[in-house]
Amino acid sequence: MADNSSNNAYWSANIRIIIVSLIIWAVVSFGFGILLRPALSGISVGGTDLGFWFAQQGSILVFLGLIFFYAWRMNKLDAEHGVEEE
Amino acid sequence: MDQFTINLLFVGTSFALYIGIAIWARAGSTSEFYAAGRGVHPVTNGMATAADWMSAASFISMAGLIAFTGYDNSSFLMGWTGGYVLLALLLAPYLRKFGKFTVSEFIGDRFYSPTARLVAVVCLIVASTTYVIGQMTGVGVAFGRFLEVSNTTGLLIGACVVFAYAVFGGMKGVTYTQVAQYVVLIMAYTIPAIFISLQLTGNPIPALGLFGDHVASGEPLLAKLDAIVRELGFNEYTAHHADTLNMVLFTLSLMIGTAGLPHVIMRFFTVPRVADARWSAGWALVFIALLYLTAPAVGAMARLNITEMMWPNGGIEGGAVTVEQIENEARYDWMATWQKTGLLGWEDKNGDGAIQYYNDKNTDLQAIAAEKGWEGNELTNFNRDILVLANPEIANLPSWVIGLVAAGGLAAALSTAAGLLLAISSAVSHDLIKGSLNPNISEKGELMSARIAMAVAIAVATYLGLNPPGFAAQTVALAFGLAAASIFPALMMGIFSTKINNTGAVAGMLAGLGVTLLYIFLHKGWFFIPDTNSFTDADPLLGTIKSTSFGAIGAMINFTVAYIVSSMTKETPQEIKDLVESVRVPRGAGIAQDH
């Protein structure tokens, strides 16, 4: 494959975006929603604390943002590396 | 018009709509049967995915489990939405680029082994069948209520309807029908929630009302709820009581399972382009989030309403609801209606003419009970799966809302059951029969075997649905564990590693599925047959890890075994490495090939 090197650059850029996104994914759900909830207990939200909000709503909103960000970023990355669909 | 007629009217009209659409868009060729000719727009596809995804577990069961447990069951909310992130980032675009019809085809080709394909088919069938059992539980509850018959009769009628419905058309019929079902189910879920949120908090958006103030007391709703349930000896609603390790594993298991379930992954084969597969996952989650952001509000508000109904005079001091009130007052009619299904029950144990609802396991409350002459909790049976369907009656909403909720619950159960049956039937006819047993089968023969497979799957699920291993959402959670332990790791390694070879993948899938299935059967009974279990989830085999949470561990076993076996066996051939390279870039994604 002639454009192998460009594919590799494309693939490693993709992997970087995936890793950053998955770190955010884990922090808002397993982190803020469960394990770090005691640390956030000082911040109160509507009769309870921020961790409860993240567990029941906040994480879902962040997940949405992540997927749309990834779709937008990757479709741009495809074009930058010339590997978008014809 | 009485409530029964109104329910029939709503359910009948919505069914006529779905069947009408299914006939209008009937599948002709096999390609249309499986993947709707790949002409589905991302937003349409997202909506259909949402209907497919949100089953009896999400619609009927989940809010009930949250209502009676509170924060600890947040796992359902994070797990069943967080999986879409994995799906969008790790699987959907690549599987679309690969361009075949089924998940097992990808596994068979990537791991250049008919055995791998066969093992994947077995994993899919095991996970999907378990999932259908959960759906049948929900179908039984919904039909039992709206036809006013027992749960068992409801289940049998429901099974016939699901079968007739799923046999009707393939994916194309199903795609547009599911858009209609999404609209019905989301309205049915949010409209009563809006009414209740307005009643309790004055806020028309339930998701915001949950964190708002309770109008009657002026306190924050959740603080009020915490106080009320604490007085009755129950765990505080917002507090963390569950074992943290189990909660993390359970959430992870649901997330990974979401990205490993064939009927959801198949959806991403139906979009025209790789770029669309990325957007599709986002749109699916938008439509799913509308329900998932509302569900915790439904749970909390219903818990508050029910508790206040059982103690109508302001807590323990004011005295419990009397048997006379339950029998005569219109606002307690729902209790008599649900009693008929056998899913709600009460008993005046101490003969004082009142029904005391409290936690009789709590020592503080036992002391109060002894002093007041109570002899145990008298609300003896409250099946979690009835909460969402009973909710509009509990809140005393107009009868058309109750009819709408009945139609929505059935839409949720039917759409998912149909999608799963399609996944099972395509696994059997396309992968098992055409792929390995009889490659020369005619198109007609293939469609026929697909329909026979559907019939068998639904019969098994109905039989096991009569004695389900748990509430609908709990049974469905087991299916997710199985998908997490078997399919997801194989797909992910197939895309992100060229190192994993045929032997490694097969060993990994078998180990993941085998160990997880063993763990589930040890806790839930062999083949889910009651009383054949050696352990219970209250006292599990390994520390605090329940059978519903084991999928995450099964996935880790799968990854580890696949890696070790691959490093000890022959390297992946060059043409497969090239295949993986080509799956990683969108360019060249034509329309999919049928072999």
Interface residues (C-beta under 8 A of the other chain):
Chain A: M1 N7 Y10 W11 N14 I18 S21 L22 W25 S29 F30 G33 I34 L35 R37 V45 G46 G47 T48 D49 F52 W53 A55 Q56 Q57 S59 I60 L61 F63 L64 L66 I67 F68 Y70 A71 M74 N75 D78 G82 V83 E84 E85 E86
Chain B: Y71 S74 L77 M78 T81 G82 Y84 V85 A88 L89 L90 P93 A207 L210 F211 G212 E219 P220 L221 L222 A223 K224 D226 T238 H240 T244 M247 V248 T251 L252 M255 R273 V274 A275 R278 W279 A281 G282 L285 V286 A289 Y292 L293 P296 D578 E581 R584 V585 P586 R587 G588 A589
